[in-house]
Amino acid sequence: MDSKLLNILVCPVTKGPLIFDKKNSELISKSARLAYPIRDGIPVMLQEEARKLGPDEKIGSDEKMAE
């Protein structure tokens, strides 16, 4: 994932920052509790395509915060 792209992307629901989950190839919005998939290197920033995070699901330590 391109770091320049990560710096400009925000959650379409909350407009908050995203965390890159390299292991699962997702962009995580902590505030919306959604995980947006990255397919073929392209983030799919549609709420309908996002996976809802479970209440006890933790975000791993190898993610990078996109600011």
N, C-alpha and C positions, 0 to 999 in steps of 0.2 A: 504494500500500500504506500503510495506516494505521500511523503510527509507534508508537502505543500497542500495537497488535497485535504489531508486530515485537519490541517489548521483552519480551513475555511468551512468545513462541513459542520452543521449543527443538527440537533434532533428536530425534525419537522413538526413534532407535536409541541415540545416545550421550548424550542429554540435554545436549549442548553447544550453544553459540551458533550462530546462523545469519547468513549474509550475504545481503543482498538484491541480486540481480542484476536490475536494472531492464531492461537490454537484452534479456535472454532470458526475463524474467518468471518467475524461479525464486528459491527460497530455497536457499542452498548450505550444506551441512554439510561443512566442511573435514575434520573428524575422521572422518566416515563416508564421505567422498568421494561424496556423493549430492547431487543437485539435485532439490528438490521443486517441482513445477509450481504456478503460480498461475493458476487458471482463473476468468475472470469476476470477478477481484478477490478470490477465495477461495483461500487456500493449501491444497493437497491434501497433507496430512501423513501419507501412507501409504507405507511402505517399498516396497510393490509398485508404486506409481505413480511412484516416484522414478527419475531417470535416473542411472546410474553414471557418475562422472566418469573420464575416461581418465587414465592415469598422467602424461601430459605436458600435460594440460589445465590452463590457468591461469585464475584468477579475475580478471576485469577490474578496472580501477581505479575505475569508477563505482559500485561496490557500497557499501552502507552496513552496517556491523556492527550487528547487533541485540544489545544487551547486556541 
